[in-house]
Amino acid sequence: MLKKIVVLFIGLTFLISCEDDEKNANIVDVSNIEVNFDIERFDKIFGEATPADLPKLKETFPFLFSTRFPDEFWISQMEDSLQQQLHKETTKTFSSLSKEKVEIAQLFKHLKYYNSYFKTPRVITATSSVDYRNKVIVTDSIVLISLDTYLGEKHFFYEGLQLYLKANMKSEQIVVDLATKYAEKEIFQLKRKTLLDEMVYYGKLLAYKDRVIPFKTNAAKISYTEAQYDWAKVNEENIWRYFIERELLFSTDAKLPNQFINPAPFSKFYLEEIDAESPGRIGRYLGWQIVKSYLKNNEVSFDKMLKTDAETIFNLSKYKPEPNE
């Protein structure tokens, strides 16, 4: 038992050391980069508004008021009991957004560091009747954050949702979700037919997050718990062998994304002892490691990597996870 504990301790120490090295590799000095913005609390403003305030609200936030709906609709929303409850709960949880603003500012600074044309957008918070599929919206000029999707995994609004969905409905996830949306704007992969295509696409997204939110842990970037990330790291070689032995990488089987790419409570190896412990989206994790290995082993710019096809990245990556003793 003692030997096992010592081996486990050494293994975890090694993992932490490797993560620190990766994190340091992505740290750049953004201290002199200025980004000026306020977080506009539309959720509070609308929640406290009266019908007389509607014209001013529509003038200030025209993009939040669809012309398909008459004023009577918006007035009814102000008076709706569910909307009032959403306002109450978001205000209670987010009496201040000072911590979130610091992280968003760091994200913007890194975006500006890597792209001098980046313009700081308006940042606006709202509620969305818990639309967890659209927690944040990002355009060139506006960032919209639905605070009612970040109230904490135990919030009563989320009763009935699956645990793996609720796990990331917390304030710490806001900047990660924003980074994901900015990454999606930069990464276009025309051909996504094979499992490898999907893996590398999401690997690119995660590598992008390595650059723009280096202050977040690797686990946070992929929306894993630390235990889930450690499991993926420890079992990386075994998972890779599973993929290779079953010739999954170049398969176009439409079921594979649901098994290994899409959000899920666990990855579906159809092996009882593994499925019970594995986190979902393990294919994204492997894709991330392939992309990092490609960047490490080739003299190629990050921007060129984003435009390189998945098969080329894989073939030149020299990716080969080390077996765990």
Secondary structure, 3 states (H helix, E strand, C coil): CHHHHHHHHHHHHHHHHHHHHHHHHCCCCCCCCCCCCCEEEHHHHHHCCCHHHHHHHHHHCHHHCCCCCCHHHHHHHHHCHHHHHHHHHHHHHCCCCHHHHHHHHHHHHHHHHHCCCCCCCEEEEECCCCCCCCCEEECCCEEEEEHHHCCCCCCHHHCCCCHHHHCCCCHHHHHHHHHHHHHHHHCCCCCCCCHHHHHHHHHHHHHHHHHHCCCCCHHHHCCCCHHHHHHHHHCHHHHHHHHHHCCCCCCCCCCHHHHHCCCCCCCCCCCHHHHCCCCCCHHHHHHHHHHHHHHHHCCCCHHHHHHCCHHHHHHHHCCCCCCCC
